[in-house]
Amino acid sequence: MNYPQRRLLNRNERSYHRWCVVRHLSNFQSIVLAHFSTCSEAEARVQFLNRTHPTASYEVVFDDSITTSRDIQNQRDAEYQDL
């Protein structure tokens, strides 16, 4: 992988919003309200939501299930090595 490709992967890696604000519902279900690129942004949103909707329950979670461009590239590299 050359330098421009590596730089593009790093830029795409940063653009993924992996921090989520989740609202817990009363029947053991939850709903994702928003995605953020940093934990501090997500925590700030939870603070705002707690001030504006104090009866609801919110939580910041890290969404590890999002596939990044680096994961896709690693998968492609592994497939080419198998050929």
N, C-alpha and C positions, 0 to 999 in steps of 0.2 A: 504494500500500500504506500503510495507516494505522499508527500507532504500536503498537497491541497486536499486529497481525499481524507487524510487524518484530521485536518483542520475542519473540514465540513462535518465529519462525524462528531467532533467535539462540540461544534456549534449546535448541531441537531440534538446532541445529548443534553445540553443545557436548556433547550427550548421545551423539553417535556415537563409537564406539570404533574409531578408525582405526589404532592401533598394534597390531601383532600380534607374538606370539612364535611363531616357526617352529622346528620340529625337523627337522633334515636326516637323511634316512634313507640307508642305504648304497647304494641303487640309483638315485641321482640324483633321488629324489623327496623331497618335504617335506610336512609336515603342520602345519596351524595349530593350536596348542595353546590360545591364549587371545587375547582382544582387550582393549585398554586405551585409555583416553581420553588418557593422556599418555605421552610417551616414557619419562619417569623411572620410571613404574610398571612399564612393560614391561621396562626394564633391571634393575630390582630383582628382578623375577620370574626373569629370565635368570640373575642372580647366584645366586639361591636354587636354581634348577634345576642350575646348574653345581656347586654344593656337594653337592646330594643325588644327582645322576646325572652324575658326572664323565666318564664315557665317551661320553656323547651330545653332539651338536653342536646349539647353539641360536643363534638370531639374532633381532634386533628389526628388523622391517620396517614401513614406512608403507604402508597399504593405500589407494591412491588410487582404487580401483575402486568404493568405497562411494558410492552416490548420496545426497547430503544433501538436506534439505528445501529449501535455497536453490537447488540445482540443479534440482529439480522445479519450483519457483516460476519460475525463469528460463525454463525450457522452456515453461511455461504462458503466460507473458507473451509469448514469441516467437510462439507459436501464435495468440494473440489479435491480435497486431499484423498477422499475415498475413491475417486475415479481413477 
